[in-house]
């Protein structure tokens, strides 16, 4: 049985608000108002979400609203919370307010909590590239996890909102919020950087070709599947897991010859891979020592960045 319709206002008409709002609308929930810094962005988001109540003013948010989602950049969340708390004409009992920042806890919404609103943080654990239209991002935002913190009533509403978005919540201890956000950066930004490094390798192997992802996608996908079905340490293969110091040494020599700027990356990642191999218990103490010393010898070399290809 479908859960009751939620009435939701969105403050911040950017990609995150547009994408989450669209999923809610497609799941038969109702957007009561869209508020943005500019009239044009509010109207554009309103059209996408089938919402006619659009404005640059918080005053348009109606009393029938059950949830207010603040999807502005995190630097604006506190100001929005204060402005909302000072808004007259709303009875905050029965209204929940959340923000979508990965860095901020529910405490930033204290002014709203103090006037009687239910508050919680609600960070979508997904990437929302500004270069992509919201419509293209919607499919990848279905069924995702939301990093949440807040008081018990806020957590209950967060679960309900996540279900409306076909997702689940991850309770994040408030004191670990920045640590959680760093993990998100590893998952998205660092992976993008890794793919950029892979592209640099491919460029030197096959100059002029830009299909590196087509070539490496099968091994990338298989690696993710293997990790998901076991664990990172158990899924680990390759020369480090086998204690192949000679192979890694030859890798360093080749990278020094063709792409010396990538030496710090390869040295650091070899050390991190060594940690996983140690968890797998696939190495002798001598192999661990040899691989560690080899990697550290290259890691301590001066870093001289090259121009990008």
N, C-alpha and C positions, 0 to 999 in steps of 0.2 A: 504494500500500500504506500502511495506517495505521501511524503511528509507535508504538513500544512505549508501554505505559501508564506514566504518571508517577504516583508516590505523593507527594502534596503535603499539607503541614500549613499551616494558615492561622492567623496570630496577628493578631487584630483583626477582630471580627465585624461591622464596619460595612458601608456600602454598597459600597465598593471590593472588600473581601474577598469579600462575598457575590456580587457580580456576576461577578468573575473566576473565583471558585470554581464558580459555576453553569455558565459556559461550559466549564470544564475537565470537569466532570461530564457535561455533555451530549455532550462529545467523547470520552467513555469513559475519562477519567482518574479517579483515585481520591483523595478527600480523606481523609487518615488521621486528622486531628484538627483541631478548631476550638478555639482558646483566646481568651478575651475577658476584659475586666475584670469583667463581670457574668455570672452564670449564665444569666439570662434571655436576654441577647443571644447567648451561645454556643449555647444550645438552639435559638433561633430560626434562627440561621444554619445550625446543624447539620441541622435539618429541611429547610431549603432546599437543602442540598448533599448530602442523603442520607448524612450522617455521624453515627454514634452516639457517637463519642468526642469529647465536648465538656467543657470545664472552664475554670476560672479559673487553673489551674496549668499551667505549661510541662512538668511531669513526665509528662503524658499523651502527649506526642509520641513515637511508637514509632520504633525503630531502622530499620524498613523504609522510613521516610520518605526521599525523595530530594531534595525541595525544601521549604524552609520560607519562606513568603511573609509578610513583616511588613507588614501593611496598616493599621497604626495611624496616627494623626496624626503628623506628622514630629517633633513635640516629644517623642514617646515612643520613637522608634526606638532611640536610643542606650541607653536604660535596658533595653529589651527585648534588645538585642544583648549587653549585659553579663550580663544574667540568663541568657540562653541559654548563653553561654560558660562560665558557672559551673555549669551543670547537669551533674550526674554521671549516668553510665549511658548516655551516647550516645557512640558513636565517630564523630567528625566527618569522618573520611575517607570520601568518597563522598556527603556531604551538602552541598547548596548552599543558601545563605541569601541572599535578596534583600529589599529594601524597596521600597515603592511611592511614596516621596516624590519630588516634583519638585525640591525645593530641595537635597536631600542627595546627596552622592556615595557611592560604595561604601566610602569611607574610614571612614564612621561604623560600619561593620561590622568594623572592625579587630580587636576582641576575638575575633570568630569566625574571622577569617582566621588569627589567631595560634594558635588551637587546631586548625587543620587544615581548616576548612570552606572551600568555594569560595564567594566572595561577589561580588555585583554589585547595582547599582541597577536598578530596573525600573519606571519611571514610566509609567502609562497616559496617553497623550495624548488624553484625553477628559474630559468633564465628568460628574460624578456627583452630581446634586442630592439632598440629603438629603430633600427634600420628596417625591421620587418613590420608589416601592417598587423594590427591586432587580430584580424581575421585569420591570418596565417599561423598565429601563435596559439589560437584557441585549442586546436587538437592536442598540442603537447602540454597544455595546462590542465587537462582533464585527469582526475584521479591522482593528483600529486599530494605530497605531504606538506603540512603547514607547521612551522615552528611557532609554538604557542607558550605564553606564560600569562599569569594573572590569578586573581582570587577564584575560589571554587565556582561562583556563579558565572564568572567570565569563561572559565574552562568549559562549563556546560554549554554555554552559547557557542563557543569556538567549535565544539564537536558538532553541534547542529549546523553551523555555517559550513563546516568542512563537508558534512554529508550532502548539503545542498549543492556543493561544488564537486561532488563525486570523489572527494578526497578523504584524507585521514590527518590526525594531528600528531605532532611530536612534542611532548612536554619538554621544554628547555629550562633548566634551572636559571633564574634571573642572573645569578652571579657568573654564569657561563655563557651569557648572551654573545659577547664578543668572540669567544672561543667557537661557538656554534657558527657565527657568521664567517669566521676564518675557514671553517670546514666547507662552507658553501662556496667560498672563493676558490678553494682547492678543487672542488668538484667541477666548477665551470671555468673560471679564469685560468687556472693552472692547466686544466686539460686543453684549453684553447692554445695556451703557450706551448704545451707539449706537441700539439698538432702542427703548430708553426715551426717548431724545431724539426719535426718529421718532414715537413715540406722543404725545409732547408737542406736536409740530407738528400731528399729526392731530386731537388734541383741540381745538385752537384753530380748525382748519378745519371740523370736524364735531363740535360739542359734543354730548356724550351718547353718541356712538358708540364702541364698544370693538373694532371690527373692523379696526384699522389694519394688522394683519399680513396679513389677507386682501387688503386693497387693495394693499399693497406687496410681497407675496411674489413675484409674477411678476418684477418688476424686480430683486429681490434674487437670485432664483435665476438669472436670465439673466446677471447680473453675475458671479456665481461661475463659471458655465459659460464665460463669455468669458475670464475671468482664467485658468482652468484650461487652456483651449485655446491661449492666447497667453502673456501675461504681464500683471502689473498695469499697466505703462506702456502697452502696446499696446492693452489693453482699455479704457483711459480714454476717456470721452466727456464731453460737457457744456461749460459755458461757460468753465471754466478751461483746458481743453484747446484751446479755440478762441481764447483770449485775450480773452474777453468781459468786460473790466473794467467796462463800463457795466452789464451784467447783474448782476455780483456786487455792484456798488455799490447797485443797487436791492434786491438781496437783503438787504444789511445794513440798509437803511432799513426794509424790511418787518419784519425780525426785531426791530429796535429798537422798532418800533411795537407788535408783538404779543407778543413773547417775549424781552425784553432780556437775560434771564439766559442765553440761548443764544448770545449774541454771542461770548464767549470761545471756545466750541466751534467756531463757524462760522469764526471768524478763523483759529484754529490749523489746522483741517482744510483751509481754503483754501490755507494756506501749504504744508501737506504734499501737497496735490493738485498744487500748483504744482511741487513737486519731481518728481513723476511726469511731469507735462507736459514738464518740461525733459528728462527722460530720453527722452521720445517725440520730442523735437526738433520740436514742433509750434508753437512760439512764437518770436516775434522778441525781441530783447533789450529793446526798448521795452515790449512786452507783459509780459515778466517783471518789469521794473522797476515798471510801473504796478500790476500785481496785488499785488506784494510790498508796496509802499508803502501801498496801500489796506488790505490785511489787517493790516499792522502798526499802522496808525492806530487800528483797532478793537481789536486785541489789547491795546494799551496802555491802554485805558480801564479805570477801576476796575470790579472785579467785584462786583456786588450781587445775590446769589442771591435767587430768588423762592421762595415756598412751592410745594411740589409740587401738581400739579393733582389 
